[in-house]
Structures are given as C-alpha cells and as structure tokens.
Amino acid sequence: MTLHQLVDQSYQTLIEQMNEAQTILLHPRSRYRSMLIAKLLNQPDLNVFYYALGPDDINLQAFISSIAHDMANQHPTFGRHINMLPQEVYAKPEEHLEQVLETFAADLSEVSSEPFLLVLDEYDRSDSSDDVQRFVEKLSHFLPENCRVILNGRTLPRLPWVAMIAEQRAVMLEDDKIITEDFYNLGQYENNKLEVYALGPGFVTLDGDTVDNWEGHLPRLLFFFALDRPIITRSEICQAFWPDLDSDQAVNVFHVTKRRLHKALDTDVLIHENGYYRINDEMTIYYDVMEFVSALMAARNTDDQDEKVKAWQRISELYRGPFLQGHNDAWIEERRKEYLEGYAEALTNLADFLLRQGRNEQAIVMLQKVLDEDKTREPLHRQIMQIYTDLGRRGEAAAHYKKFKEMMEDESLPISAETEALYQQITV
C-alpha cells in the first residue's frame, strides 16, 4: 500500500470519528499525523482553523491571548467576546475557568454555522501547564455542536482520556485505527498480580488478597488518582487532595502519602520522571475502569449486534456502583458523572435491544438500573411509562409518573410538558 493510500485511510477514519466525539487525539504513535494535518488543511470542502502552540504557551493567559490573536487572523471577528473579559479575569483566567470557557466558546460559535475543525498542533508545548490542560479537558463541554477539536503533538496529553472516552467526548486515533484498549499502557489483563476496582466502593487486591494496610484512605485514593491520567504533576495532586494547605505543607503530606502507597503495595508505584509522576510501567495492572471503557468502545465500533449486546452486558456487570462510592472529592464526583454516562449509554441501548426482542419486562429492569443511579433522567421515566402503557398496564404507568413527580418536587425540579402530556394520554 502506498503512503498516499495510508494517509487517505487515516483521513477517512478521522472524518468518521468526527461524528462520534468532540475532541480527537492523533496519538503520538501515529506515523502519519503530520501528513494528516497537512491533508486536512488542504481540503477545500472542510472548514479548518489551525493553531500551533508556541514556546510561550506555558500558562492559560498566554495561550488564550495567542490563540485569540491567531484565530482573529483567520476569522476577523474572533475575539470580540474573549477580549471583553474583565481585566481581573483576563489576568488570572485559571481562577475563572468556567467564565473563560463560556466566553471562548461564544467566539467559536460565531466562526461558522457549518461544521468546522479547530486543530491544536504542537500540543506538547503545553505539557508543563496544568491550567492549559484543564482548559482543553473542559472545552468539549462548552464547544458549539458544529465544532470539533483535533489535538496533535509528540507526547500523550495528560488529560483523563479514559473518562472523556466513557462520556463520548473524546476518541484516540493511531493512524487509521481507533484505540479501544490499554489507553495508558498499563499492561495486559492476563496474569495480573494487582487488580484495581474503582466502580463501586473501590478496592485493590494483590495476589488475590485484598490490600487493607493503606494507613488511611489517602494512599488508596492517590493510587486511583494516578490511574486517571497518563501522567500527572505534583501540583495537580496537591490541588486535588490538599487545596487548602500552603505549597510546602501540601508537598510534605504528598510525600508521606506516596511512601504509604508504596509500602501498602510493596513496590514503587509512582515513578517521578522529567517533572511528572506516572504509574510504574513494570507493574501489570488490571483496572476495571479500563475494561469498562474498552467494552464501551467495542460496542460503539462494531456492526455485529451480538457483539454489541455482549459488550453492553459486560458493562452492566462491571458497574458495581458509582465510581469510588462513599467519597465526595471534587475530582471523584467529576469522574463519577462521566462513567455514569457510559453506563447509561450501555443500558439504554441494551433496553432498546430487548424491546425489539419483545422482552419488555427485562427492558424496564435495564432502564430502572440507570434510574437507580440518577433518578432525574426524565426521558427514561417517560420510556418506562410508555412501555407499561404498551403492555396495557396503565395503572403502573400512572403510578410510575406519580412517584417520579414526587421525587422531582422534593428536588425542586420542574417536569417537562412532554412528560405531563404523556401522563394525560395514559389517564384518558
């Protein structure tokens, strides 16, 4: 196969994945990523905006200023929102992240009414910047529907890729292949001495025995935090765990916690290299979250219905409860929502399959499992009401509505007109 054909294959995969996620990573292992970027920029039928990070993009203020200036050269009105930020926000954008994201997204929304790409090239220049990484991680929550962001660089961006993929916000491409497993090179699943389970209360086993000599909960949570991203900085760790301590105090507590983690697992779990911490790559780890997201990717990327059902069922088995149930740290609650989205995706798809098979009762069970995790998902309540109605069980449909209404009133949440209308139809 010629180089031209190989690049064309990569290009076709990229175009297809633009419909699946808003952030697309051209993995550093990709052989043709630079040629692929060049091909994108030369496509007359694509609306592409390009920004190559520079050596000064080492903090969010510099990044925002530079990209706004560069984008204005490509689209003259870009920046009319971001340039109107109050000086106190512009001076310290990392302290007003949501406002900056909303404002940047407002500028993007005026770039085009047609689908368009924003290419962030040489992204590895931001490796040392916690706030730029955080900005790009959160950006997909604010992007206009017609915008896709493509990241290209020489290193794997230190974003929580597994969680972003679970929520269907991101996808990783290696040339023409979609990366569907072993996202951070943690090793193979077979013959693992160390098994890590985060979906549910969270526990670790070593050689089949549960590890319980953590000397507090922090070493265990530090382990889970380190598994969340390819690499992390000490400042990220301190900000997540000890935001109220001054820098020196936080660093001291971190080193104590790290020593306890290494003692509990009888090995150097965290390796410090080039200013970053990462999981020791000599450790072979089974991590249920990785299998969970791999199963999601398997279901998304096959046309074989049996394989989809098998993957959805495996996801249902793996989800033993909310991520690190019992803890309410901000980063844990954030991940909890993202993995819940993957769980809901799998079980609602499985419910739809069961309905097509005429297995209505089992479909209700699947939908109810999702509602057990998040009772506010109104479309699922409507679906259950409709299934009961289709089965001729209007009384149960009405009872479900009344229970749902009571819950929404307790939460001071409104019920949509669509749900009210369905209830009226049921009770006629």
Salt bridges, closest charged atoms under 4 A:
ASP8 OD2 - HIS4 NE2 3.07
ASP8 OD1 - LYS39 NZ 2.97
GLU110 OE2 - ARG80 NH2 2.87
GLU110 OE2 - HIS81 NE2 2.77
GLU122 OE1 - ARG125 NE 3.00
ASP124 OD2 - ARG154 NH2 2.59
ASP130 OD1 - ARG158 NH2 2.63
GLU137 OE2 - ARG134 NH1 3.39
GLU137 OE2 - LYS138 NZ 3.96
GLU137 OE1 - ARG229 NH2 3.33
GLU137 OE2 - ARG335 NH2 3.65
GLU167 OE1 - HIS141 NE2 3.93
GLU167 OE1 - ARG169 NE 2.70
GLU174 OE1 - ARG29 NH2 3.07
ASP175 OD2 - ARG31 NE 3.34
ASP176 OD1 - LYS177 NZ 3.23
GLU215 OE1 - ARG260 NE 3.63
GLU215 OE2 - LYS263 NZ 3.33
ASP228 OD2 - ARG229 NE 3.68
ASP228 OD1 - ARG335 NE 2.84
GLU236 OE1 - ARG158 NH1 2.94
GLU236 OE2 - ARG229 NH1 3.96
ASP268 OD1 - HIS262 ND1 3.50
GLU273 OE1 - ARG278 NE 3.29
ASP281 OD2 - ARG278 NH1 3.66
ASP288 OD2 - ARG320 NH1 3.82
GLU291 OE2 - ARG314 NE 2.75
GLU317 OE1 - ARG314 NH1 3.01
GLU334 OE1 - ARG134 NH2 3.09
GLU334 OE2 - LYS138 NZ 1.95
GLU334 OE2 - ARG335 NH1 3.75
GLU338 OE2 - ARG169 NH2 2.72
GLU338 OE1 - ARG335 NH1 2.89
GLU341 OE2 - ARG377 NH2 2.71
GLU345 OE1 - ARG300 NH2 2.72
GLU361 OE2 - ARG393 NH1 2.24
ASP374 OD2 - ARG377 NE 3.28
GLU378 OE2 - ARG382 NH1 3.98
GLU396 OE2 - ARG393 NE 2.59
GLU418 OE1 - ARG382 NH2 3.43
